[in-house]
Amino acid sequence: MQDGRRKIGGPRQDERRDERPKGPSGHARRSPPLGPEALARRKRIEELMKKGLPLPLAQAVANGQMSANDAVVRLQRDDEADRISKQHGIPRPLAVQIAMGHADLQTSLTNRRVNAWLEENGARSVFDNAAADATQLWSLGVLGQETRQVSLVRNDRYEVEVRDEAGVVSMVHKTSIKYAFLTDDFKKVRKHLEYDKDLRASTATPQLRPQDRYACSDRKIGAWWDARLPVRMTTVEGEVFAGEIEWFSRYEVCLNTRAGAHVVILRHALSDAHEARRD
């Protein structure tokens, strides 16, 4: 049973022993008084905290681990990192790198938008839309300096089934296709089409291995797309297309030319790509 205050046989409130360590005399041991240096350090910490430094930074300054100026810079950097992280939704470690000047905010935001775009559109292909409407006539630039006028019947993983103007159906391997655009846009495309004379003088063969192709990263193409910059893209057989990137995937880039045509260039058929000057 209990009496409401203690267990039977347990000590009363006034009988409980002091739990603090006892000295030789049996009295509770007290902490030794602070020396002059410790008192000065405590006072210094209090002064720094009154000036706005948080305790960890104030302790670091008082202990000689950093200067007061470095502590203020550190505090400003942390405040800036918090602002960047909250305003832009950036993970705090990256926000700290940006605040320190080790990373660029605009580049980080661009990379995030590019990654989000590719997450949703990385597998996008012009051939999916083309095959969905077999009545549309497309102009395909094919290796061997050939342009074919076809309608698309079916889009497979590595090949497209096409029907030419005579009604003949055939399969075309995608690695042999350089570009595609609606035949209705033929005059618009030709109006601003240029050629690289050296590449135009020879024919190319399909490059089956990615390491043998021209390297143009998602990040570079994505930066041009995000900034709506004019670009020039040259195929392995010398056709040079210029315009702004309307959309891109891991395999294709769609350019909106100055004449308003839409040309889809297959990335495996590129020999060069770079930013162009605005007229």
TALINMO-V427454 format. One record per backbone hydrogen bond with DSSP energy under -1.0 kcal/mol. NH is the residue of the N-H (numbers start at 0). CO is the residue of the C=O. If there is no record, write none. Layout:
[[NH:CO] [NH:CO]]
This chain:
[[2:5] [9:6] [14:11] [22:26] [25:22] [28:20] [38:34] [39:35] [40:36] [41:37] [42:38] [43:39] [44:40] [45:41] [46:42] [47:43] [48:44] [49:45] [50:46] [51:48] [52:47] [57:53] [58:54] [59:55] [60:56] [61:57] [62:58] [63:60] [64:59] [70:66] [71:67] [72:68] [73:69] [74:70] [75:71] [76:72] [77:73] [78:74] [79:75] [80:76] [81:77] [82:78] [83:79] [84:80] [85:81] [86:82] [87:83] [88:84] [94:90] [95:91] [96:92] [97:93] [98:94] [99:95] [100:97] [101:96] [102:96] [107:103] [108:104] [109:105] [110:106] [111:107] [112:108] [113:109] [114:110] [115:111] [116:112] [117:113] [118:114] [119:115] [120:116] [121:117] [123:120] [129:125] [130:126] [132:129] [135:132] [137:149] [138:180] [139:147] [140:178] [141:145] [142:175] [145:141] [147:139] [149:137] [150:162] [152:160] [153:160] [155:158] [159:171] [160:153] [161:169] [162:150] [163:167] [166:163] [169:161] [171:159] [173:157] [175:172] [176:173] [177:140] [179:263] [180:138] [182:136] [184:181] [185:182] [188:184] [189:185] [190:186] [193:239] [195:237] [199:195] [200:196] [201:198] [211:208] [212:209] [220:216] [221:217] [222:218] [223:219] [224:220] [225:221] [226:222] [228:223] [230:242] [231:273] [232:240] [233:271] [234:238] [235:268] [237:234] [239:193] [240:232] [242:230] [243:255] [245:253] [246:253] [248:251] [249:121] [252:264] [253:246] [254:262] [255:243] [256:260] [259:256] [262:254] [263:179] [264:252] [265:177] [266:250] [268:265] [269:266] [270:233] [271:233] [273:231] [275:229]]
